[in-house]
């Protein structure tokens, strides 16, 4: 699979991250086809919560 690295490049990414992403997808469970790269667990936790909440249906408050 050819990926245009210039389309995703930011000052915070590196070629190593792009080379590792397809390998991570290959090793991941079925249905997990995306890689989200962060610098640390401290940064990952709030990002994961935001992504999860954005994909949940609206919750009704009682």
CORQUI-V651556 format. One record per residue. N is the residue number from 1. RES is the residue in one small letter. PHI is phi in degrees with one decimal (999 if undefined). Layout:
n->N res->RES phi->PHI
n->N res->RES phi->PHI
//
This chain:
n->1 res->x phi->999
n->2 res->x phi->-91.9
n->3 res->x phi->-120.9
n->4 res->x phi->-80.0
n->5 res->x phi->-66.0
n->6 res->x phi->-66.1
n->7 res->x phi->-70.8
n->8 res->x phi->-113.9
n->9 res->x phi->-70.9
n->10 res->x phi->-135.4
n->11 res->x phi->-62.6
n->12 res->x phi->-103.0
n->13 res->x phi->-110.6
n->14 res->x phi->-140.2
n->15 res->x phi->-63.1
n->16 res->x phi->-61.5
n->17 res->x phi->-64.3
n->18 res->x phi->-68.6
n->19 res->x phi->-72.7
n->20 res->x phi->-79.6
n->21 res->x phi->-58.0
n->22 res->x phi->-62.5
n->23 res->x phi->-67.5
n->24 res->x phi->-65.0
n->25 res->x phi->-63.5
n->26 res->x phi->-62.3
n->27 res->x phi->-81.5
n->28 res->x phi->-74.5
n->29 res->x phi->-66.9
n->30 res->x phi->-58.4
n->31 res->x phi->91.6
n->32 res->x phi->-102.6
n->33 res->x phi->-118.0
n->34 res->x phi->-131.1
n->35 res->x phi->-123.5
n->36 res->x phi->-118.8
n->37 res->x phi->-96.8
n->38 res->x phi->-130.7
n->39 res->x phi->-82.3
n->40 res->x phi->-157.4
n->41 res->x phi->-65.2
n->42 res->x phi->-61.6
n->43 res->x phi->-81.2
n->44 res->x phi->-69.4
n->45 res->x phi->-58.4
n->46 res->x phi->-65.9
n->47 res->x phi->-65.4
n->48 res->x phi->-63.6
n->49 res->x phi->-63.3
n->50 res->x phi->-64.9
n->51 res->x phi->-64.7
n->52 res->x phi->-63.5
n->53 res->x phi->-66.7
n->54 res->x phi->-68.8
n->55 res->x phi->-101.7
n->56 res->x phi->-88.3
n->57 res->x phi->-65.8
n->58 res->x phi->-58.7
n->59 res->x phi->-93.4
n->60 res->x phi->-91.9
n->61 res->x phi->-91.9
n->62 res->x phi->-87.0
//
